[in-house]
Amino acid sequence: MRTLALLIAAGGASNAWAMLDARSVLRGSNRRLSTANFEEIKLAAADAAADDQFGISVAIDGDTVVIGAPGAGTGGAVYVLRTSDGGATYDEVAKLTAADAAADDWFGYSVAINGDTIVVGAHWDDGYTGSVYVFRTTDSGATYGQVAKLTASDAAADDQFGGSVAIDGNTIVVGAYGKVDSTGAVYVFRTSDGGATYDEVAKLTASDAAADDYFGYSMVMDGATIVVGAFGGEAAYVFRTTDGGATYGQVAKLTSSDAGCSCVDGGGAYFGYSVAIDGASVVVGAHYVSVNGSPGSGAAYVFRTSDGGATYGQVAELTASDATTFDYLGTSVAIDGDTIVVGAKGGWASGPGSVYVFRTTDGGAMYGQVAKLTASDGAAEDAFGISVAIDGSTIMVGSWQDSHDGGAYSGSAYVFSPPAPTAQPTPRPTFQPTTPQPTTSPQPTMSPKPTPQPTTPQPTPQPTTPAPSTAALESDSATRAGTLATVLGVVAATALAL
């Protein structure tokens, strides 16, 4: 009796990043890529002008990307773009401005998006007091309207309220890193009427607050947890709520394992300049860290909690495989699941900047660099990597000093993603009759015809699939999955012949 085992290989993985592996190749664009290549799309404002600084902030949620341009027009602007073809193209659908815009507000310095709601910081509004604007769409992104302007209950000049913003569901969080001699503070707002109004429910400060900490310069939120960077104090703070957001308590202060490192000009590491969170993992950038004697090469640190947020431990320090002086790795950070993205904007007299992608395959115990992204048209001092965002397998990168047709420092943003999977046909095997003397079976066109062997004492040989070429190794993950399915079909055909 013959037994047939049928294997079916899916053409695509549920997570495109799962196909990344240790092999890498060099492309003409000077990007260090894994075997899953990245496609690049460059975005610019339809009305780009000099000094717009488009790309100083970026955010992404699904098919929608949000890009800040604080130098645009009167007081700044934010651009909303959407893709309707799986990321192949992005169309500008809205340009957001403040209803009370004034020169030098720097509207768009910070942005965040969650579903139908976009939050925009204008931290220089009203004499550097700062404010935050909330926009919503009720027609699936066709149009956006301003629904609220948020200010602190104890607002004062030089607070720079809106220097950082975050949103998760009904909660908006705003950093005011200039508060009280740059000690800094963070404010929490909530809506209970679907976004029609927002109420201030909490003000967060560090337990060991001091002047020039810049607490709130960076800040992120995920569910019940808020992480606040304070690069002046070389720390990041973790706050949690256990009563649905009525109150927040500080649960941890994060510092780097090498806080005493040699840094730029003998100063600090700027640990806390950027922060990111996803679930149990927190990422903190420190772009002034010196790596292997290279001043300002920069680093990012990964912390994890295994007790529901009661404590956090450092599990990794991320550095670039080609770290050099004044790369400033850690200028920006983002995380989604097992993937961490770290921006290295470069210094004023250095290259255009770059972005590094790290990934863990062991639940966060270790992270390996899987890609280095650069702009295909990058030029010196573009500051590519000043801002980063990630959603699934799509990465956004801001390049606010990019000078193109719009003029000097008009700015741009780039979207990187693995190519869309292409379905590969699987040849149908030809079944052969069973006879005492086996005959050579016709094989699918991709495989060479095997040489018939004696029936005894050796068994009928199995078809040999040619070794993959270099081009095959550089193909996308879906193509490899299709090739695997083809080979399995050949094996099944031979099994039937037995």
LUMNULO-206858 format. One record per residue (C-alpha): residue in one letter; x, y, z. Coordinates in steps of 0.5 Angstrom, whole numbers, padded with zeros to 4 digits, always signed. Layout:
# LUMNULO-206858
AXYZ
...
This chain:
# LUMNULO-206858
M+0000+0000+0000
R+0003+0007-0002
T+0002+0013+0003
L+0002+0020+0001
A+0003+0026+0005
L+0001+0032+0002
L+0004+0039+0004
I+0001+0045+0003
A+0006+0052+0003
A+0002+0058+0004
G+0005+0064-0001
G+0005+0069+0005
A+0007+0070+0012
S+0002+0073+0017
N+0008+0078+0019
A+0013+0080+0013
W+0018+0081+0018
A+0018+0073+0020
M+0021+0072+0013
L+0028+0076+0015
D+0034+0072+0016
A+0041+0073+0018
R+0043+0073+0010
S+0044+0080+0007
V+0046+0083+0001
L+0048+0090-0001
R+0044+0094-0006
G+0046+0100-0011
S+0042+0105-0006
N+0047+0103-0001
R+0042+0100+0004
R+0044+0094+0008
L+0038+0089+0007
S+0036+0082+0009
T+0034+0077+0004
A+0027+0081+0004
N+0028+0087+0000
F+0025+0094+0002
E+0021+0098-0003
E+0022+0106-0002
I+0017+0111-0003
K+0019+0119-0002
L+0013+0123+0000
A+0013+0131+0000
A+0008+0136+0001
A+0004+0138-0005
D+0006+0145-0004
A+0013+0145-0001
A+0017+0151+0000
A+0023+0153+0003
D+0024+0152+0011
D+0018+0148+0011
Q+0022+0142+0015
F+0017+0137+0013
G+0018+0131+0016
I+0021+0133+0023
S+0015+0129+0026
V+0012+0123+0023
A+0006+0118+0025
I+0003+0112+0022
D-0003+0108+0023
G-0005+0103+0018
D-0006+0106+0011
T-0006+0113+0014
V+0001+0117+0015
V+0002+0124+0018
I+0007+0128+0017
G+0009+0135+0021
A+0012+0141+0018
P+0012+0146+0023
G+0015+0152+0018
A+0010+0151+0013
G+0005+0157+0012
T+0003+0161+0018
G+0005+0158+0024
G+0006+0151+0021
A+0002+0145+0018
V+0001+0138+0018
Y+0000+0133+0012
V-0005+0127+0012
L-0003+0122+0007
R-0007+0115+0005
T-0005+0109+0001
S-0011+0105-0002
D-0007+0100-0006
G-0003+0097+0000
G+0003+0102+0000
A+0004+0102-0007
T+0003+0110-0007
Y+0000+0115-0002
D-0004+0121-0004
E-0005+0127+0000
V-0012+0128+0003
A-0011+0133+0008
K-0007+0139+0010
L-0009+0141+0017
T-0007+0148+0020
A-0009+0151+0027
A-0016+0155+0027
D-0012+0161+0031
A-0005+0160+0027
A+0000+0165+0028
A+0007+0166+0026
D+0012+0162+0030
D+0007+0157+0033
W+0011+0151+0030
F+0005+0147+0029
G+0007+0140+0027
Y+0013+0140+0031
S+0010+0133+0034
V+0004+0129+0032
A+0000+0122+0034
I-0005+0118+0031
N-0010+0113+0033
G-0016+0111+0029
D-0020+0117+0027
T-0016+0122+0031
I-0010+0126+0030
V-0006+0130+0035
V-0002+0136+0034
G+0003+0140+0038
A+0005+0147+0037
H+0010+0148+0043
W+0012+0155+0041
D+0004+0158+0041
D+0003+0164+0045
G+0010+0166+0048
Y+0013+0158+0048
T+0007+0157+0053
G+0005+0152+0048
S-0002+0148+0046
V-0004+0142+0043
Y-0010+0141+0037
V-0014+0135+0036
F-0017+0133+0029
R-0022+0128+0027
T-0025+0125+0021
T-0032+0122+0021
D-0032+0120+0013
S-0026+0115+0013
G-0021+0120+0012
A-0024+0124+0007
T-0024+0130+0011
Y-0021+0132+0018
G-0024+0138+0023
Q-0021+0141+0029
V-0025+0139+0035
A-0021+0141+0041
K-0015+0146+0043
L-0012+0143+0049
T-0008+0147+0054
A-0005+0146+0061
S-0009+0148+0067
D-0003+0151+0070
A+0000+0154+0063
A+0006+0159+0064
A+0011+0162+0059
D+0016+0157+0056
D+0013+0151+0058
Q+0013+0149+0051
F+0007+0145+0052
G+0006+0140+0046
G+0013+0139+0045
S+0011+0131+0045
V+0004+0128+0044
A+0001+0121+0044
I-0006+0118+0044
D-0009+0111+0046
G-0016+0111+0045
N-0020+0116+0049
T-0013+0119+0052
I-0008+0124+0050
V-0002+0125+0053
V+0002+0132+0052
G+0009+0133+0054
A+0011+0140+0057
Y+0019+0140+0058
G+0020+0147+0059
K+0016+0147+0065
V+0019+0150+0071
D+0026+0152+0069
S+0026+0146+0064
T+0024+0141+0070
G+0019+0139+0066
A+0012+0136+0066
V+0007+0131+0063
Y-0001+0132+0062
V-0006+0127+0061
F-0013+0129+0058
R-0019+0124+0057
T-0025+0124+0053
S-0032+0121+0056
D-0036+0124+0050
G-0033+0121+0044
G-0028+0126+0043
A-0033+0132+0043
T-0029+0135+0049
Y-0023+0133+0053
D-0021+0134+0061
E-0015+0134+0064
V-0014+0128+0069
A-0007+0128+0071
K-0001+0132+0071
L+0006+0127+0072
T+0012+0129+0075
A+0019+0125+0076
S+0019+0123+0084
D+0026+0126+0084
A+0025+0132+0079
A+0030+0137+0078
A+0032+0143+0074
D+0034+0142+0067
D+0032+0135+0067
Y+0027+0136+0061
F+0022+0131+0063
G+0017+0130+0057
Y+0022+0132+0052
S+0020+0125+0049
M+0014+0121+0051
V+0010+0115+0049
M+0003+0111+0051
D+0001+0104+0051
G-0006+0102+0054
A-0005+0104+0062
T+0003+0105+0061
I+0006+0112+0060
V+0014+0113+0059
V+0017+0119+0059
G+0024+0121+0057
A+0028+0126+0061
F+0035+0127+0057
G+0037+0132+0062
G+0037+0127+0068
E+0039+0121+0064
A+0033+0118+0065
A+0026+0115+0063
Y+0020+0114+0068
V+0015+0109+0067
F+0008+0111+0070
R+0002+0106+0070
T-0006+0107+0072
T-0010+0102+0076
D-0016+0105+0076
G-0018+0107+0069
G-0014+0113+0068
A-0016+0117+0074
T-0009+0117+0077
Y-0002+0115+0075
G+0003+0113+0079
Q+0011+0112+0078
V+0013+0105+0078
A+0020+0105+0075
K+0026+0110+0073
L+0030+0107+0068
T+0037+0109+0067
S+0043+0106+0062
S+0048+0100+0064
D+0053+0104+0062
A+0051+0111+0064
G+0058+0113+0066
C+0060+0112+0059
S+0065+0117+0055
C+0060+0122+0051
V+0060+0128+0047
D+0064+0133+0050
G+0065+0130+0056
G+0057+0131+0057
G+0052+0126+0058
A+0049+0121+0054
Y+0042+0124+0053
F+0039+0118+0055
G+0032+0119+0054
Y+0032+0124+0048
S+0027+0119+0045
V+0023+0113+0048
A+0018+0108+0045
I+0014+0102+0048
D+0010+0096+0046
G+0007+0092+0051
A+0012+0089+0056
S+0018+0093+0052
V+0021+0100+0053
V+0026+0103+0048
V+0030+0109+0050
G+0035+0113+0045
A+0042+0116+0048
H+0045+0119+0041
Y+0051+0122+0045
V+0054+0115+0047
S+0060+0114+0045
V+0061+0107+0042
N+0068+0104+0041
G+0071+0110+0042
S+0067+0114+0037
P+0064+0120+0040
G+0056+0121+0039
S+0056+0114+0035
G+0050+0113+0039
A+0046+0107+0042
A+0039+0105+0044
Y+0037+0101+0050
V+0031+0096+0051
F+0028+0094+0057
R+0023+0089+0059
T+0018+0087+0065
S+0016+0080+0066
D+0012+0082+0072
G+0006+0086+0069
G+0010+0093+0070
A+0012+0093+0077
T+0019+0092+0075
Y+0024+0093+0068
G+0030+0090+0067
Q+0035+0092+0061
V+0036+0086+0056
A+0040+0090+0050
E+0044+0095+0048
L+0043+0097+0041
T+0049+0100+0037
A+0050+0100+0029
S+0054+0095+0026
D+0058+0100+0022
A+0058+0106+0028
T+0062+0112+0027
T+0063+0119+0030
F+0057+0123+0030
D+0052+0118+0027
Y+0047+0120+0033
L+0044+0113+0033
G+0038+0114+0038
T+0036+0120+0036
S+0029+0117+0035
V+0026+0110+0036
A+0020+0106+0035
I+0018+0099+0036
D+0012+0094+0034
G+0012+0087+0036
D+0019+0084+0035
T+0022+0090+0031
I+0025+0096+0033
V+0027+0102+0029
V+0033+0107+0031
G+0034+0113+0027
A+0041+0116+0026
K+0040+0123+0024
G+0048+0125+0023
G+0051+0131+0025
W+0051+0138+0022
A+0058+0136+0018
S+0056+0129+0017
G+0052+0124+0012
P+0045+0124+0010
G+0043+0120+0016
S+0041+0113+0016
V+0036+0108+0020
Y+0037+0101+0023
V+0032+0096+0024
F+0033+0091+0029
R+0029+0084+0031
T+0029+0079+0036
T+0027+0072+0035
D+0027+0069+0042
G+0022+0074+0045
G+0027+0079+0047
A+0033+0076+0050
M+0037+0078+0044
Y+0036+0083+0038
G+0040+0083+0032
Q+0041+0088+0026
V+0037+0086+0020
A+0037+0092+0016
K+0040+0099+0015
L+0036+0104+0011
T+0038+0110+0007
A+0035+0115+0002
S+0036+0113-0005
D+0037+0120-0006
G+0040+0122+0001
A+0045+0128+0001
A+0049+0131+0007
E+0046+0134+0013
D+0039+0131+0010
A+0038+0129+0018
F+0034+0123+0015
G+0032+0119+0021
I+0030+0125+0025
S+0024+0122+0026
V+0021+0114+0025
A+0015+0110+0026
I+0013+0103+0025
D+0006+0100+0024
G+0007+0092+0022
S+0012+0092+0017
T+0012+0099+0014
I+0017+0104+0017
M+0017+0111+0016
V+0023+0116+0016
G+0023+0123+0017
S+0028+0128+0013
W+0027+0135+0015
Q+0033+0138+0012
D+0032+0135+0005
S+0033+0140+0000
H+0029+0138-0006
D+0025+0142-0012
G+0021+0145-0006
G+0027+0149-0004
A+0032+0149+0002
Y+0030+0145+0008
S+0023+0144+0005
G+0024+0137+0008
S+0021+0130+0006
A+0019+0123+0009
Y+0020+0116+0006
V+0016+0110+0007
F+0020+0103+0007
S+0016+0096+0006
P+0018+0089+0004
P+0015+0088-0003
A+0008+0085-0003
P+0008+0078-0004
T+0007+0075-0011
A+0003+0069-0012
Q+0007+0063-0015
P+0004+0058-0019
T+0005+0051-0017
P+0006+0046-0023
R+0001+0040-0023
P+0005+0033-0022
T+0004+0028-0027
F+0002+0021-0024
Q+0006+0015-0027
P+0003+0008-0028
T+0006+0003-0023
T+0010-0003-0027
P+0015-0008-0025
Q+0020-0004-0029
P+0019+0003-0027
T+0020+0008-0033
T+0023+0015-0033
S+0017+0020-0031
P+0017+0027-0034
Q+0019+0032-0029
P+0016+0039-0029
T+0020+0044-0033
M+0024+0047-0027
S+0027+0041-0026
P+0032+0037-0030
K+0031+0030-0033
P+0034+0025-0028
T+0038+0019-0031
P+0034+0012-0030
Q+0037+0008-0025
P+0037+0000-0024
T+0031-0002-0020
T+0036-0007-0016
P+0039-0006-0011
Q+0038+0001-0011
P+0031+0005-0011
T+0028+0009-0016
P+0032+0016-0015
Q+0029+0022-0013
P+0029+0028-0018
T+0034+0034-0016
T+0032+0041-0016
P+0037+0045-0018
A+0041+0049-0013
P+0038+0056-0012
S+0042+0062-0016
T+0044+0069-0013
A+0038+0072-0016
A+0034+0067-0012
L+0037+0068-0005
E+0035+0076-0007
S+0028+0075-0008
D+0023+0077-0004
S+0020+0072+0002
A+0013+0070-0003
T+0018+0068-0008
R+0022+0063-0004
A+0015+0060-0001
G+0013+0059-0008
T+0019+0055-0010
L+0018+0051-0004
A+0011+0049-0006
T+0014+0047-0013
V+0019+0043-0010
L+0014+0039-0005
G+0010+0038-0011
V+0016+0034-0015
V+0017+0030-0008
A+0009+0028-0008
A+0010+0026-0015
T+0016+0022-0014
A+0012+0019-0008
L+0006+0017-0012
A+0011+0013-0017
L+0013+0009-0012
